[in-house]
Amino acid sequence: MSEKTNGYTGMALAGREVAARPSLKLEFFRRAIGKLLVRNNLMTVIGGAIITTIILAAVFAPFLAPHDYKEQTLSHALLPPSWSKGANSTYLLGTDHLGRDLLSRIIFGARTSLLVGVGAVIVAGSIGTILGLLAGFVGGKLDSVIMRLADIQLSFSAILLCIAIMAVIGQGLSKVVIVLGVVSWVQYARVVRGSTLSVKEELYIEAARAIGVSNWRIVTHHILPNISRPLMVITTVNAARQILNEAALSFLGLGVQPPTPAWGSMLSEARGFFRIAWWNTVFPGLAILVTVLGINLLGQALQPRQ
Amino acid sequence: MLRYFVKRLGHAILVLLAVTILVFLLVYLSGDPARALSPIDATEEDVENLRHQLGLDQPLYIQYFRFVQDALHGDLGYSYKYRMPAMSMALQRLPATLILALASFTITVGISIPLGIFAASRRDSFAEPFVNILCLLTISTPTFWLGLLLILVFAEYLRWLPASGRGGLQNLVMPAVTLGAYSIGLTTKMVVTTTSAELGRGYVTTARSKGLKEQVIYSRHILKNMLIPVVTVLGLQLGAFLGGTTIVEVVFAWPGIGWLMMQAINSRDLPLIRAVVLIMGVFFTVINLAVDLSYCYLEPRIRYE
């Protein structure tokens, strides 16, 4: 009997031994954390932490904001941050010219920035990926037409195009998302086309064709998953750019309109009195910088190493 | 060479065509173009008169050809606010914008190439991560915010530089640095990457084994080879400068074409908006064409492609 069960018993013992050794689990975590902290991965951790914090702040804004972001108390206008002289301790980062709490507006402003960033990326990503896939997979004249269109679009400054269109069609959150998305499809299309061209020559695509898999299935099940990495890199670059562009448009008065808090329009409002209330200029700008930096850090970590 | 030139020129003409279509359609994006082109206080009858007068009741393609014809004659209508020809107003402001763009470009080249080479040559020291972080910070900073911070520090607290307006070289420093910051980050990163790649190549090892001085290796060998991708990025940046000037001009009250555009937008002066967009579009195309053609000299292989 002992001969028969020896193997099983041995395995069971080994399993019990592994389970009994918590140091192995610890070792695994230690190595994982160690790996994460090495070079680029440190950037991933910092970038990820920043973005997670900002997403959480945006989602739980009503619970985190110490005041109502719309509440105006003119007698509390332009109060400095709580650590300065003459401050009111209930307003941690001070107040704006209408006596609204700056911290609450910054927290709610994260919603606008992220909404525009994600929305514009979805619009640009959808248009660009579809056109890029068509150009790369179908090829021929369709490829020439799409790429010529991309060249034309790329030959024109995206932000200038946004300013011109927003000036004519009017302002608003949804318009900003659509315009920013529509003018930045090119980067996606170029990256997706390039990656599709190389992936479609792979043996597994040929094998899929040989067994009669439809073109639609090849694109959705074989090409798309294999071009996801360059797609993710371009998405991070694009998201950072969209947030900066939205802030610029709002700063120029062409983006999100008051009373919706947006970091760009907060800076625009602060311009009139930034000499006497520096905090209104510094903190919303810092919020944009930190968010974009977080996305860029993640993007850098995703890029293949040199 | 000639084939490439003709091909590139054809592309530029196509882009110009697209720019004119965009500017033409801009008034239609607002809904009723006759209403958009009328002053705010115009009556319904005035609007109808203008519609007939401008031929807006004609088919779209006839309107477009007439628009191109007028634009070629420098006629894009009169600005409502200033009661002056829109095209000449926009052209008057162009030099200020070009000076600003050129100054930013010079600063970008002057800082990013030496800084990038320095960082790449000291890969194992603190220099590379430091420059990397600096690059990440500059490409993550909103241009207009940087401008406001510079005004706050250098004009308000230190009182070293004037906060706004156009005048001497002192007025140019802050707007040029603000406009160039993003490009400095981007180009420096590019220089670090390409220089690092070149440093690992065989010709550098050969040059070192010959006993050449490091300075000579960098100036005669590496610089030449790393310049092509860097010029590509710089060329793209030059175009981006023209787009970015609008925001910087607004922050520093710099009397360029971008600031004029924002004034036109605020007063819904559509003829002026159209003139500015058309001129910037044409200029953008010309710069892109010039940059592309300059590659022929830097990279002779392009001529034969």
Chai-1 contact restraints between the chains, C-beta under 6 A:
chainA,res_idxA,chainB,res_idxB,connection_type,confidence,min_distance_angstrom,max_distance_angstrom,comment,restraint_id
A,I152,B,V15,contact,1.0,0.0,6.0,A-B,restraint_1
A,I152,B,A18,contact,1.0,0.0,6.0,A-B,restraint_2
A,S155,B,V15,contact,1.0,0.0,6.0,A-B,restraint_3
A,S155,B,T285,contact,1.0,0.0,6.0,A-B,restraint_4
A,S155,B,N288,contact,1.0,0.0,6.0,A-B,restraint_5
A,S157,B,G243,contact,1.0,0.0,6.0,A-B,restraint_6
A,I159,B,G243,contact,1.0,0.0,6.0,A-B,restraint_7
A,L160,B,G243,contact,1.0,0.0,6.0,A-B,restraint_8
A,L160,B,M280,contact,1.0,0.0,6.0,A-B,restraint_9
A,A164,B,V277,contact,1.0,0.0,6.0,A-B,restraint_10
A,A167,B,I265,contact,1.0,0.0,6.0,A-B,restraint_11
A,A167,B,I273,contact,1.0,0.0,6.0,A-B,restraint_12
A,V168,B,L26,contact,1.0,0.0,6.0,A-B,restraint_13
A,V168,B,L29,contact,1.0,0.0,6.0,A-B,restraint_14
A,V168,B,S30,contact,1.0,0.0,6.0,A-B,restraint_15
A,I169,B,L29,contact,1.0,0.0,6.0,A-B,restraint_16
A,L244,B,P142,contact,1.0,0.0,6.0,A-B,restraint_17
A,A247,B,P142,contact,1.0,0.0,6.0,A-B,restraint_18
A,A248,B,I247,contact,1.0,0.0,6.0,A-B,restraint_19
A,F251,B,F144,contact,1.0,0.0,6.0,A-B,restraint_20
A,R275,B,E156,contact,1.0,0.0,6.0,A-B,restraint_21
A,T281,B,L148,contact,1.0,0.0,6.0,A-B,restraint_22
A,G285,B,W145,contact,1.0,0.0,6.0,A-B,restraint_23
A,I288,B,P142,contact,1.0,0.0,6.0,A-B,restraint_24
A,L289,B,S140,contact,1.0,0.0,6.0,A-B,restraint_25
A,L289,B,T141,contact,1.0,0.0,6.0,A-B,restraint_26
A,V292,B,S140,contact,1.0,0.0,6.0,A-B,restraint_27
A,L293,B,S140,contact,1.0,0.0,6.0,A-B,restraint_28
A,N296,B,L136,contact,1.0,0.0,6.0,A-B,restraint_29
A,N296,B,S140,contact,1.0,0.0,6.0,A-B,restraint_30
